[in-house]
Amino acid sequence: MTQINQYKKDMAATREVVLKKIGWQEEQLNNFYIDQANAFLKMYFNEDEIPVEAFYKCEIFWQWWKNEWYMRDKTFVSHSDVIDRTRLEDIYCYMHSANYLHKKPQRPVMEKMMGIVTYELQKQIQSENTAVYAVQGMINNLQKQAS
């Protein structure tokens, strides 16, 4: 088995343990995962919608986020036996909340993400410019027809 396959297998096994310990269904955990990613991006970019949306669509961000989430899952599982069972869900939510994560993507990851985001923003600007030119062309045609 390759290292990557072993890592994925470990991730899946850890996730199953987490689901059992906190008593959640897969969908509930998935929603929490996505909500916290979104909250993290909003905090990181001070609610600036453009980079939040761009990073949210960036595969490299999600790879980083999944890895960070897994590391927190491993920490939770390794300490869960000494935590009062009635508090496991609360502790899990606290450990995985965007407020608790005082990390940011490493520089090489951030540079890749910024490159992708910059490219996407440039495409968006070009698309908007094309739309503006199209509207200007329609206005010119209408003015010619009216005269």
C-alpha positions in Angstrom: 0.0 0.0 0.0 1.3 3.4 -0.9 1.8 6.2 1.7 -1.1 8.1 0.2 -3.4 5.2 0.3 -2.4 4.5 3.9 -3.0 8.1 4.8 -6.5 8.0 3.3 -7.2 4.8 5.1 -6.1 6.3 8.4 -8.2 9.4 7.7 -11.3 7.3 7.1 -10.7 5.2 10.2 -10.2 8.3 12.3 -13.4 9.9 11.0 -15.4 6.7 11.9 -14.0 6.9 15.4 -14.9 10.6 15.6 -18.5 9.9 14.4 -19.0 7.3 17.1 -17.5 9.3 19.9 -19.5 12.5 19.2 -22.7 10.7 18.1 -23.1 12.5 14.8 -24.2 11.3 11.4 -21.9 11.8 8.3 -24.0 14.6 6.9 -23.9 16.6 10.2 -20.1 16.3 10.3 -19.8 17.3 6.6 -21.9 20.4 7.2 -19.8 21.3 10.3 -16.6 20.8 8.3 -17.8 23.1 5.5 -19.2 25.7 7.9 -16.0 25.9 9.8 -14.0 26.3 6.5 -16.2 29.1 5.5 -15.9 30.8 8.9 -12.1 30.4 8.8 -11.9 32.1 5.4 -14.2 34.9 6.5 -12.0 35.5 9.6 -8.8 35.2 7.6 -9.9 37.7 5.0 -11.9 40.0 7.3 -15.2 39.2 5.6 -13.9 40.3 2.2 -16.2 38.4 -0.1 -13.9 38.2 -3.2 -11.0 36.3 -1.6 -13.3 34.2 0.6 -15.3 33.0 -2.5 -12.1 32.5 -4.5 -10.4 30.4 -1.9 -13.6 28.5 -1.2 -13.4 27.3 -4.8 -9.7 26.5 -4.6 -8.8 22.8 -4.5 -5.5 23.5 -2.8 -7.3 25.3 0.0 -9.5 22.2 0.5 -6.5 19.9 0.5 -4.9 22.0 3.2 -8.1 22.3 5.2 -8.7 18.5 5.0 -5.2 17.9 6.3 -5.6 20.3 9.2 -8.9 18.8 10.1 -7.4 15.4 10.1 -4.6 16.5 12.4 -7.2 17.9 14.8 -9.3 14.7 14.6 -6.2 12.7 15.5 -5.5 14.9 18.5 -9.2 14.6 19.6 -9.2 10.8 19.2 -5.9 10.4 21.1 -7.3 12.4 24.1 -10.9 11.3 24.0 -10.5 8.5 26.5 -9.6 11.0 29.2 -12.4 13.4 28.4 -15.8 13.2 30.2 -18.1 11.4 27.7 -20.8 14.0 28.2 -18.4 16.8 26.9 -16.9 15.0 23.9 -19.2 16.8 21.4 -18.5 20.2 22.9 -14.8 19.6 23.0 -14.8 18.3 19.4 -16.7 21.4 18.2 -14.3 23.7 20.1 -11.2 22.0 18.8 -12.5 22.3 15.2 -14.0 25.8 15.3 -12.5 28.4 13.1 -11.9 30.5 16.2 -9.6 27.8 17.7 -7.5 27.4 14.6 -4.6 29.8 14.9 -2.9 28.5 11.8 -2.7 29.7 8.3 -1.6 27.8 5.2 2.1 27.5 4.8 3.8 29.9 2.5 4.2 27.6 -0.6 0.5 26.6 -0.2 -0.5 30.2 0.2 1.5 31.2 -2.9 -0.2 28.5 -5.0 -3.6 29.5 -3.8 -2.9 33.2 -4.4 -1.8 32.3 -8.0 -5.0 30.5 -8.6 -7.1 33.2 -7.1 -5.3 35.9 -9.1 -5.9 33.9 -12.3 -9.6 33.4 -11.5 -10.1 37.1 -10.7 -8.4 38.1 -13.9 -10.8 35.8 -15.8 -13.7 37.3 -14.0 -12.6 40.9 -14.9 -12.1 39.9 -18.5 -15.6 38.4 -18.6 -17.1 41.5 -17.0 -15.2 43.7 -19.5 -16.6 41.6 -22.4 -20.1 42.0 -21.0 -19.6 45.8 -20.7 -18.4 45.9 -24.4 -21.4 43.9 -25.4 -23.8 46.3 -23.7 -22.0 49.3 -25.2 -22.3 47.7 -28.6 -26.1 47.1 -28.1 -26.5 50.7 -26.9 -24.6 52.0 -30.0 -26.8 49.8 -32.3 -30.0 51.1 -30.6 -28.8 54.7 -31.0 -28.1 54.2 -34.7 -31.5 52.6 -35.2 -33.2 55.5 -33.3 -31.5 58.1 -35.5 
